[in-house]
Amino acid sequence: MPKPPLDPDVADIAPVDRILTPYDFEHITTYLRLLDADAEGADWREMARIVLQIDPEHEWQRARRAYESHLARAKWMTEHGYRTLLRGEVPSLN
């Protein structure tokens, strides 16, 4: 299985598909970083700035929307998306 990039650019909104997408695979590290920071009680603005690389001081709405959608998708991965990865299935990255 190929390795996902360590620090890919993020979209303004994470996918909401019911299946694992190429974007999800590329952002596994992003999702894990968000889950870790959330578990530690980090402020959403800090997560947006550090993990998503969006400055909430200058782009408050975009940062908040990206943070909320990516954290929700990260949580979805812990309940559903991980199964695809455990089966060794990787969505086409093309």
N, C-alpha and C positions, 0 to 999 in steps of 0.2 A: 504494500500500500504506500503511495507517495506521501511525503510529509507536507503538511499545510505550511504556508508562509508564517513567519513569526509575528509580523506586525503589518498586516495588509490595511489598505485604506478601507474605511467603512462607508456604507451607504447611509443616507439620511434615515432610512427605515429598514429594519431587518425583514427577511422574508416571513410570510405567514402561511406558506404551503404546508400541507399535511404530510409531506415527504421531505427527506433530507435533500437539500439543494447544493449545487456547487458552491454557492455563496456560504452556506453553512459549513461545508468542509473547509473552505479557505479561512473561515473565521473561528475555528474551534479554539484556538489559543485566545482570541478575543473573548469568547464566551466564558472560558475558564477563568480568565483574569477578572471579568465582571462578577462571576459567581464568588470567587475568593474575596474580592473587595466588598461585595454585598454582605457576605457572611461575617466579615470583620466590622461591619457597620460604617463603612466609608461613606462620605457625603457624595451624592450623585454628581455634583459639580466636579469633584475631584476625579471621579471615574470617567466623566465625559472628557475632561482635560487630558488625563494621563492615558487611559485605555483607548478611548475613541479618538483622541487627538482633535477634539472640537472645543474651542474656547467658549465656555458659557457666559463669560463677561461680554463677548462681542456677538455671539450667536445663541442667545438664550433659548429661543424656541426650537431651533435646530438641534442644539445640544440635548435638551430635555426629551425631545421626540426620539432622537437616536438612542439615548440612554434607555428610555423606557422600552422601546421596541427590541433593542438588542438584549437587554436583561430578560425580557419575557421570552425571547427566542432561546436564550441560554437555558432558562428553566425548562422550556419545552424539550430541549435536547436531553435533559436529565431524565425525562419521563418517556420520551418517544424516539427521538432522533438517534440516540446512542445505539439502538438495536441494529440499525443499518450498519453502523461502523463495526459492531461486534461480529456481524456476519462477513466482514471484510469487503463490503460493497462501498465503492466510492463513486459518487456522482461524476459524470463526465465534466471535466473542467474546461472544455472547449466552448 
